[in-house]
Amino acid sequence: MGKLSALLALFVAVTLSTGSLGYDNSHTLWKQVLNTYRTPEGLVAYGPLKKMFREDPANPLARYLKQLSEVSFQSFSSWPQEEQMAFLINAYNAFTVKWIVDHYPVGSIKKTVGWFSSPWKQEFFSLLDGKIKHLDAIEHEWLREKYQDARIHAAVNCASLSCPVLQGVPFTGKDLNTQLESAFRAFLGDPSRNRYEVETGVLQLSKLFDWFESDFEKQFGSLKKTVERFGPDSARTAIAKKGTVRFLDYDWGLNDSPSAPDSIARKKP
């Protein structure tokens, strides 16, 4: 009975720490979804993903979103900050994918609602006992306001071509700092999203840096200091030359894969 009591105590402790019997802080189910439906370029095979929902309502993404929704606010509040942030970043990305699947086929996330509506303010889920019900709340009321780490702008993905690429692995509390650092440097080094003209000294930056300039100023001092610290060598050369900042137009086209990734193709008979 001693061993049984110890196992029962461990079971209760794990349950209380997660707020749900099924929650997994390594986000294994989300990793399965990314491994299967995300292309090497960071696009998403929304068509095959929608087909999966029709054929298997208990698919990995559905089960993952259910796991997230069952976590209580009390349990969440007891976690380290890194664990909380990883939970919210993954939730934002996974629920965004589900929103697109629900409206697919569509050419842009902005076309999933009417002209005067915002897809990011649609209440289509409930997290932390109903404290979070839409994507804007995750990003602006929690990730930006509560944690104030500007690197999250390279971690959350809005299902659009100009967004920082959807990462191929889930964010986890134990690796969060390294993952945010890597994602932010990759975003600044991606010539399809940020470009640096060495000869003219012009920084052609993502519109994200315009929209959220105050976040970067607050944490890193200025946009130029941010780019100088995290950008590639060409960025530093352009800054030394002149450092004129311009912002690129934002492409809201859907980050949709025209064909299934190899991982899906290999499973076909």
N, C-alpha and C positions, 0 to 999 in steps of 0.2 A: 504493500500500500504506500510505502514511502516513495517509491519510484513513480507511482501513479499520481500521487499528490504533487510531486515536483513537475511532472509533465502538465498537469492541470494548471498549476501556477504559471508555467511558461506560456501556455495557451491563452490564459486570461491576460497576461502582460502584453503579449503581442496584439491581442484584440484591442486592448485599451490604447495601445500606442498608435494604432492605425485608424481606429474608429470604424473599421470594417474588416470582416473576416477575409475578404478577398483582396484587399489593397496590397500592392507590391511596390515598394519604393525604388525598385530597379526598373520599373515600367516595362516589364517583359512583353506584355501584349502590344504596347505601342511600338516596341522594337520589331515585333513580328509584322505589323502593318507597314512600317517603314521599309523593312527588308523586302517585302513583297510588292509594294505598290509605288515606291519612290524610285525614280530612275537615278543613275549615277550623276546626272546633271542637276538633280534636285527637283525635277518635275514630278507630278503625281498622276498616276493612271486612274483618273476619276471614273472613267467608263467601266473598267473591270471591277473597281471598288464598288460601284453602284450595283453591278451584277451580283457581286458577293452578298450584298445586303438582301437582294431579292431571293437568292438561293439559300442563304443561311442567316436568318435573323440573329442567331447567337454567335456571330462571327467575332474575331478578335477585337476589332474596333468597337463594336457594340458592347462587348464585355468590359473593355478598358474604360469606356465612358461611364459605364455603370459603376465600376470600381471607384472612379474619381468622385462620382456623385454621392457615394455612400460614406465618404470621409466626413466626419463631424468637425465643426468649427473648434470644439474643445480639443480634440486630438490634434488638429492642424496647429493650433496655438502652442502646443507643447513641443513642436518640432524645432530643430535649429533653423535659422534663417535660410541657409542654403537649401535645406530640404523643402521649405515652403516655396521658395522661388522656383525650384525645379518642378515642383507639382504644378504651379500656376503657368509656367512657360509651356510645359507639355500639354496642359489642359487647353490653353489657348490654341495651340497648333492642332490638337486632335479635334476639338470642337469646330474649328474653322474647316477642317477637312470634311467633317460630317455635314456642316452647313452647305458646302458645295455639292456634296453627294446628294443631298436632299433636293437640290435645285438643278442638278445636271440633266441635260446639257445646257451650259450657259457660257457666254464668252468672257464674263468678268464678274467678280464678286459684287460689284456695284450694280449689276443688272439683276440681282436676285431679289431686289426690292423696288418699290416705286421711286419715282424721280425725287420726291421730297423725303424719303426715308433713308435710314442708314442700316446696312446689314450688321454693323457692329453694336447696334443698340437693340437688336431683336432678342427678346427673352425666350430662348429655346432650350435652356438647360437650367439646372440649379446646383450650385456648389456650396459647400460649407453651411449647411442648414438654411439655404436660401439667401445667404448674404451676397452671393454673386449669381447673376442671372443672364448676363450678356458679355460679349467679348470686350467691349469698351471698359467695363468694370474691371476685368482682369488686368488689362494693360495700363489704364490710366489711374484708376482708383487704388489699385493694389501694387502692381509691379513698379510703376513710376513713382507714385506718391509714398508708398510705404517703405520701399527698399532703396530707391534713388540710385540705381546702378544703370548708367546710360548704355552700358553694353547690351542690355536686354533688347535694344532696338535691332540688333543683329541676330536675335534669337527667336523672336516671335515672327511668324510668317502669315501674311495676309492673303495668301493664295493668288498673288499677282506677280507678274514677271519682273517688276522693279523692286519687289521686296527682297530683303536678304534671303538667300536660299534656305529652303527647309532642310534642317540638319538631318543626317542619315542615322543618327542614334539619339535615343532619349537623353534629356538632361537629367542628371542625378545630383543629389546633394553632395555626395563625396567628391565628385569631379567638377562641380559647378564652376568654380573660378577658372579652371583650365579650359573648360568648354566655352565659357563666355569670351575668354581671351582669344581662343582660336577662331571662334565664329566672327568676332569683331574684326580681327586682322584679315581674315579671309574676305569679309565683306568689303573692307577698304582696298584690298588688293585685287578685287574682281573688276576688270576693265569694262564689263557690261553694266556696272552699277556705279563705279567711281573711276574717273580718268584724270591723269596728271600730264599737263603739257610742259615738258622739261624746257623747251626752247623759249616759250612765252611766259612761263611761270604761272600758268592758270591752273587752278584746281577746279575741275568739273565734278562736283559732288552730288551725291544722291539728294533728292528733295527731302529725304528724312532729316538731313542735317539742317535744313531750313525750318521744317515744321517743329523740330525738337531742339533747336539751338540752345535754349536755356538749360536743358538737361546736360548737354556737353560742357557748356560754360561753367555750370555749377560744380561739376565733378573734375573737369580737366583744365579749366581756365579759359578756354576759347576753342573755336572750331579748328583753328590752325594748330594749336597745341595738341588737340586730339588727334588730328591727322598726322602730325609730326611724330607723335608717340607710337601710334598703332599702324600707320600706313607703310607702304613699301618705300624703297630707296628713292624711286622716282617722285614720290610725294614730297619727300624732304628736299630733293633737288629743286622742285618747282617752288617750294616755299622760300628757299634761299634765293632763288632768282627774282621772284616778285611776290608770289603768294596771293594772286587775285582769285577770289572765290566766286564761282558761278554755280548755279544749281541746274541739274539736268531735268528734263521733263519726266514725269512719272508714268510708266506704262502699266495700266491697270488690267491688261490682258491676263487671262487665266493662266496659271502655271500648270497647264494641262499637258500630259504626255500624249502625242498622237498615236502611240502604239504601246502595248504592254511591255514592261521591262522584261529582261531576259529571264528573271526569276519566275515570272508568270508563264512566259512562253514555254519554258522547260517542263512545266507541269501539264501542258496540254497533251492529250493522247495522240 
